[in-house]
Amino acid sequence: MARVIVDVLPKAEILDPQGQAVARAMGRLGVSGVADVRQGKHFVLEVDDSVGDAELERIAESLLANPVMEEWVVRREGRQQ
Amino acid sequence: MSARIGVITFPGTLDDVDASRAVRYAGAEAVSLWHRDTDLQGVDAVVVPGGFSYGDYLRAGAIAARSPVMGPVVDAARRGLPVLGICNGFQILCEAGLLPGALVRNTGLRFICREIRLRVEADTAWTSAFEVGSAITVPLKSGEGRYVADAETLDRLEGEGQVVFRYTEPAPNGALRDIAGVCSTDGRVVGLMPHPEHAIDPLTGPSADGLGLFSSVLTRLTAAA
């Protein structure tokens, strides 16, 4: 088995009102210096050895992310016992 | 024999009962379809109603778009079956690739629930009862109703007459170019965020304007028969 991480974020040109709301809340906490926040999704997949990179890319593109509005990164985190 | 229009119910669908009622008001037979069905029972058209299919987990409409019933719906739509997606149904049709673009969180982050006026901008299988350029009043109730697509897609939709409904005021959800509804290139698949099925009788809605969508498709089906 291997652990695979898929991170999904709204595309840069897509307005992210959730991220903006989080950024505004930081101001209320007295935090300064955070110019922007983008809110996305983090998927943790436990996959067996039969699942190749092409299949992982297909899973990300066809289900985990919507290519119209999101971008994504797939990375393997190494083998699990 | 009256036309038979399928109305799909997913776990979390809310508006299937009103959609079926609208179908009957228009004079057709409403056929209930379940998310696990793989047989469309020979229906002449399909309505994908609003609600929160599968809890809107992952993204609004994403899981429903990949449910068993949507396989035959997508195949039939590509062969010309008229399909109407309302609210969550619109989100599902976009996620299924039947309509361009996507629907994201409202700019103000608030769920919007109020009546709204829409301008009808295209003659489609679901809008032939309206004059192009006329306006209808129907309810809008959604938290993720902001229509987005890249500029090239938006230009193409406007150029090809695929913008079916536009808000007559600046879109309260921030929808790009005030787009409330779009259609496929053949005008048979239509999706919109506001709810025509809640506006079919002045007794229970703001108007009877919404009934026109359902009578339009019946006119189309009768003409084809």
HADDOCK unambig.tbl for C-alpha pairs under 7 A between the chains (distance, minus, plus):
assign (segid A and resid 17 and name CA) (segid B and resid 107 and name CA) 5.73 0.50 0.50
assign (segid A and resid 17 and name CA) (segid B and resid 109 and name CA) 6.58 0.50 0.50
assign (segid A and resid 68 and name CA) (segid B and resid 101 and name CA) 6.27 0.50 0.50
assign (segid A and resid 68 and name CA) (segid B and resid 102 and name CA) 6.43 0.50 0.50
assign (segid A and resid 68 and name CA) (segid B and resid 149 and name CA) 6.72 0.50 0.50
assign (segid A and resid 69 and name CA) (segid B and resid 102 and name CA) 6.88 0.50 0.50
